Amino acid sequence: MSTQSKSFQQKLIHEIKAVAFATLYFAIWFGILMFLKTMILSEYKVEFGGISMALIGALILAKVALVIDHIPLSRWTRERSPIYFVIFRTLFNIVGVFIVLLLEHAFESRHEYGSFGSALINVFQHRDVYHLWASVTVVSIAVFWFNVLFVLRKYFGEKKLSQLFFSTPMTSVLSKRNE
Protein backbone atom coordinates (compact mmCIF):
# COMPACT_ATOMS: atom_id res chain seq x y z
CA MET A 1 0.00 0.00 0.00
CA SER A 2 1.37 3.43 -0.89
CA THR A 3 1.87 6.17 1.70
CA GLN A 4 -0.80 8.26 -0.02
CA SER A 5 -3.44 5.54 0.34
CA LYS A 6 -2.37 4.94 3.98
CA SER A 7 -2.72 8.64 4.60
CA PHE A 8 -6.16 8.66 2.99
CA GLN A 9 -7.14 5.57 4.97
CA GLN A 10 -5.93 7.16 8.22
CA LYS A 11 -7.85 10.36 7.47
CA LEU A 12 -10.97 8.36 6.66
CA ILE A 13 -10.73 6.36 9.89
CA HIS A 14 -10.10 9.56 11.86
CA GLU A 15 -13.15 11.21 10.25
CA ILE A 16 -15.36 8.18 10.93
CA LYS A 17 -14.25 8.13 14.58
CA ALA A 18 -14.88 11.88 14.91
CA VAL A 19 -18.38 11.60 13.40
CA ALA A 20 -19.16 8.54 15.55
CA PHE A 21 -17.99 10.28 18.75
CA ALA A 22 -19.89 13.50 17.97
CA THR A 23 -23.02 11.58 16.94
CA LEU A 24 -22.92 9.52 20.12
CA TYR A 25 -22.38 12.68 22.17
CA PHE A 26 -25.36 14.50 20.61
CA ALA A 27 -27.49 11.33 20.61
CA ILE A 28 -27.06 11.14 24.39
CA TRP A 29 -28.17 14.77 24.75
CA PHE A 30 -31.08 14.28 22.35
CA GLY A 31 -31.98 11.12 24.27
CA ILE A 32 -32.17 13.21 27.44
CA LEU A 33 -34.41 15.70 25.61
CA MET A 34 -36.63 12.87 24.33
CA PHE A 35 -36.85 11.42 27.84
CA LEU A 36 -37.87 14.80 29.29
CA LYS A 37 -40.48 15.36 26.58
CA THR A 38 -41.86 11.86 27.08
CA MET A 39 -42.08 12.34 30.84
CA ILE A 40 -43.83 15.70 30.51
CA LEU A 41 -46.25 14.53 27.82
CA SER A 42 -47.08 11.31 29.67
CA GLU A 43 -48.57 13.47 32.41
CA TYR A 44 -51.17 14.53 29.83
CA LYS A 45 -51.56 10.98 28.47
CA VAL A 46 -49.92 11.99 25.18
CA GLU A 47 -47.65 9.41 23.58
CA PHE A 48 -44.47 10.73 22.09
CA GLY A 49 -42.15 8.81 19.82
CA GLY A 50 -39.41 10.58 18.00
CA ILE A 51 -36.29 8.51 18.62
CA SER A 52 -35.51 8.18 14.90
CA MET A 53 -35.76 11.95 14.47
CA ALA A 54 -33.50 12.40 17.49
CA LEU A 55 -30.87 10.08 16.01
CA ILE A 56 -31.04 11.77 12.62
CA GLY A 57 -30.82 15.16 14.35
CA ALA A 58 -27.80 13.97 16.34
CA LEU A 59 -26.06 12.81 13.16
CA ILE A 60 -26.79 16.08 11.35
CA LEU A 61 -25.72 18.24 14.30
CA ALA A 62 -22.57 16.16 14.75
CA LYS A 63 -21.57 16.62 11.12
CA VAL A 64 -22.38 20.35 11.19
CA ALA A 65 -20.35 20.78 14.39
CA LEU A 66 -17.40 18.93 12.84
CA VAL A 67 -17.58 21.03 9.66
CA ILE A 68 -17.70 24.22 11.74
CA ASP A 69 -14.60 23.01 13.62
CA HIS A 70 -12.69 23.26 10.32
CA ILE A 71 -13.55 26.95 9.85
CA PRO A 72 -10.39 28.92 10.62
CA LEU A 73 -10.51 31.16 13.65
CA SER A 74 -10.39 34.90 13.16
CA ARG A 75 -7.28 36.72 14.33
CA TRP A 76 -9.33 38.35 17.09
CA THR A 77 -10.48 34.93 18.36
CA ARG A 78 -6.97 33.45 18.19
CA GLU A 79 -5.66 36.31 20.36
CA ARG A 80 -8.28 35.79 23.10
CA SER A 81 -8.66 33.13 25.76
CA PRO A 82 -10.58 29.96 24.81
CA ILE A 83 -13.74 31.05 26.64
CA TYR A 84 -14.38 33.58 23.85
CA PHE A 85 -14.10 30.81 21.28
CA VAL A 86 -16.50 28.62 23.27
CA ILE A 87 -19.03 31.42 23.73
CA PHE A 88 -18.98 32.70 20.14
CA ARG A 89 -18.95 29.23 18.56
CA THR A 90 -21.81 28.20 20.85
CA LEU A 91 -23.83 31.33 19.99
CA PHE A 92 -23.19 30.72 16.29
CA ASN A 93 -24.47 27.15 16.64
CA ILE A 94 -27.45 28.19 18.75
CA VAL A 95 -28.57 30.73 16.16
CA GLY A 96 -28.29 28.06 13.47
CA VAL A 97 -30.23 25.51 15.52
CA PHE A 98 -32.88 28.09 16.40
CA ILE A 99 -33.37 29.01 12.73
CA VAL A 100 -33.62 25.37 11.66
CA LEU A 101 -36.09 24.51 14.42
CA LEU A 102 -38.10 27.66 13.72
CA LEU A 103 -38.36 26.75 10.04
CA GLU A 104 -39.20 23.14 10.93
CA HIS A 105 -42.05 24.19 13.24
CA ALA A 106 -43.37 26.63 10.63
CA PHE A 107 -43.23 23.93 7.96
CA GLU A 108 -45.11 21.46 10.18
CA SER A 109 -47.88 23.98 10.96
CA ARG A 110 -48.19 25.59 7.51
CA HIS A 111 -51.54 23.84 6.87
CA GLU A 112 -53.03 25.25 10.08
CA TYR A 113 -52.23 28.82 9.02
CA GLY A 114 -52.77 28.57 5.27
CA SER A 115 -49.21 29.35 4.19
CA PHE A 116 -45.62 28.95 5.27
CA GLY A 117 -45.23 32.71 5.86
CA SER A 118 -48.25 32.86 8.15
CA ALA A 119 -47.04 29.78 10.00
CA LEU A 120 -43.61 31.34 10.44
CA ILE A 121 -45.16 34.48 11.92
CA ASN A 122 -47.36 32.43 14.27
CA VAL A 123 -44.72 29.96 15.50
CA PHE A 124 -44.35 31.83 18.80
CA GLN A 125 -48.11 31.74 19.40
CA HIS A 126 -48.40 28.04 18.54
CA ARG A 127 -49.14 25.53 21.27
CA ASP A 128 -45.76 23.80 20.68
CA VAL A 129 -43.64 26.90 21.23
CA TYR A 130 -42.42 25.54 24.58
CA HIS A 131 -41.14 22.41 22.84
CA LEU A 132 -39.17 24.67 20.52
CA TRP A 133 -37.61 26.50 23.47
CA ALA A 134 -36.91 23.23 25.32
CA SER A 135 -35.17 21.84 22.24
CA VAL A 136 -33.11 24.99 21.75
CA THR A 137 -32.15 25.00 25.45
CA VAL A 138 -30.98 21.37 25.53
CA VAL A 139 -29.14 21.67 22.21
CA SER A 140 -27.49 24.89 23.44
CA ILE A 141 -26.17 23.15 26.54
CA ALA A 142 -24.97 20.21 24.45
CA VAL A 143 -23.20 22.47 21.95
CA PHE A 144 -21.59 24.51 24.73
CA TRP A 145 -20.03 21.39 26.30
CA PHE A 146 -19.08 20.06 22.86
CA ASN A 147 -17.14 23.28 22.27
CA VAL A 148 -15.52 23.00 25.72
CA LEU A 149 -14.43 19.46 24.83
CA PHE A 150 -13.08 20.76 21.51
CA VAL A 151 -10.83 23.22 23.37
CA LEU A 152 -9.71 20.54 25.84
CA ARG A 153 -8.93 18.08 23.01
CA LYS A 154 -6.86 20.72 21.23
CA TYR A 155 -5.01 21.73 24.41
CA PHE A 156 -4.31 18.29 25.88
CA GLY A 157 -4.44 16.21 22.71
CA GLU A 158 -7.00 13.49 22.12
CA LYS A 159 -4.89 10.73 23.70
CA LYS A 160 -4.13 12.67 26.90
CA LEU A 161 -7.77 13.70 27.30
CA SER A 162 -8.94 10.11 26.79
CA GLN A 163 -6.32 8.87 29.24
CA LEU A 164 -7.40 11.48 31.78
CA PHE A 165 -11.03 10.36 31.74
CA PHE A 166 -10.72 6.64 30.99
CA SER A 167 -7.35 5.44 32.32
CA THR A 168 -6.14 7.75 35.07
CA PRO A 169 -7.17 6.79 38.60
CA MET A 170 -8.91 9.55 40.51
CA THR A 171 -6.14 9.46 43.14
CA SER A 172 -3.71 10.71 40.47
CA VAL A 173 -6.07 13.51 39.52
CA LEU A 174 -6.50 14.54 43.16
CA SER A 175 -2.76 14.43 43.83
CA LYS A 176 -2.16 16.84 40.90
CA ARG A 177 -4.49 19.33 42.53
CA ASN A 178 -2.30 19.44 45.61
CA GLU A 179 0.93 20.15 43.70
N, C-alpha and C positions, 0 to 999 in steps of 0.2 A: 504494500500500500504506500502511495506517495505521501510526502509530508503535507501536501496541499489537501488531500482527501482526509488525512488524519485531523488536520486543523478544522476542516469543514465538519467532520464527524464530532469533534470535541465541542465546537460551537453549537451544533445541533443538540447534542446531549445537554449542554449547559442551558440552552434556551428551553428545552423540554422540562428540565428540572426547575427552572425559574418559573415557568408557566404553571407547573404542577404545584409548587410551593405557594405561589400567589393565589391560585384557584382554591387550594385547600384552605388557606388563610381566610379568604373572603367567603368561602362556603360555610365556614364555621360561624362567621359573623352573620351571614344571611340566615343560617340555621337558627341562631339566637333570635333574630327578628321574626322568623316564621313561628318559632315557639311562642314568643310573646303575643303575636297576632292571634295564634290559635287559642291561647289561654284567654285572651280578652274576648274574642268572639264566641268562645264556648259558653261564656257567662250569659250570652244572649241566644244560645242554642243555634248559632250559625256555624256551619261547617266550613272550614277553610282548608284548601289544599293547593299549595302552590310550590311544592318542593322542586318540580322540574324548572319552573321559572326562576327559582332562587339559584339553582345550580347553573343555569344558563347565564343569569345575571352575574354570578361569581366569576364565571369564565370570561365574560366580556369585560367586567371591571378589572380583573387580573391582567388581561392583555392590554387594556388601555393604560393601566398603571405602569406596566412594564415598558410600553412605548413612550410614555411621558418621562420615564427615568432616563431615556436616551436623549432627551432634549437638553442641549448644553445650557449650563447655568449662565446667567448674565454676570457681567463683571461685578455689579453691585452685590449680587447674591454671593458670589465667590468670596468677596471681601468681608462678609458678615459672618456671625456665628451661625451654627447649624439650625438654631431655633427659627431664624428667619426663613430658611429654606423649608423647614417643616410647616410653618404657618402658611407661607405663600403657596406652596405646592398643595397643601390641604385645601386652602380656599379655592384654588384653581379647580381641583377635583370636585369640591362640593358644588361649585357653580355649575360645572358640567353635569353632575348627577342630578341636581335640582332641575336643570333645563330638560334633561331626558325624561325624568319622572313627570314633570309638568306636561310635556308633550304627550307622554304615554296616557296620563289620566284624561287629557283633553280628547285624545283619539278614542279612548274607550267610551267616553260619554258624549261623543259627537251626535249620536242619534237622539239623545234626550233633548238636546238644545237646537237641533236642526242643521247645524253646520259646525265645522271644526273651529272656526273663529269664535263663534258664540260659546262653544264648550271651553275654549281656552280662557276666555274672559270669566267664565263662571266656575272655573276649577276651585277657586278659594271659597266658593259658597256651596260647593257640592258636599254631600254627606260623607264622602271618603277623604276629605281634606286632611283629617287627622292621621290617616294612614300614610298620606304623602309626607307629612311632617315627621312621623315616626320613622319612615324609611330613610328620609334624608338625615335624620339624627343618627341612626345606627350606622349608616354608611359613612357619615362624617367621622364618627369615632373610629371606625375601622380604617379609614383612609389615613387619619392622623397617626395611628399606631403603625400602620404600614410605612409611612414616611419616616417615623422614628426608627423603625427597624432598618430602613434603607440607609440612614445616616450611620447607625451602629455597624451595619455590615461593611460599609465603606471605610469606617474608622478602624475597626478591629480586624477586618477581613472575614470572609465567610467561615473559614475553618475555625478561627479563634472564637467567633461568636457561637458557633455550633458547639465547640468544646465547652465554652462557658456554661451553656444551658443544659447540655446533654451528657457531659463527661466529668466535669469538675465537681467534686464533693462540696457541699455547702460550707464545710469547715474551712476549706481553702478560700472561699469567697469571703467568709467572715474574718479570716486572719489577715486578708489584704486590707480590709477596712481599718484595722488597728495599726497598720504600718505608717 
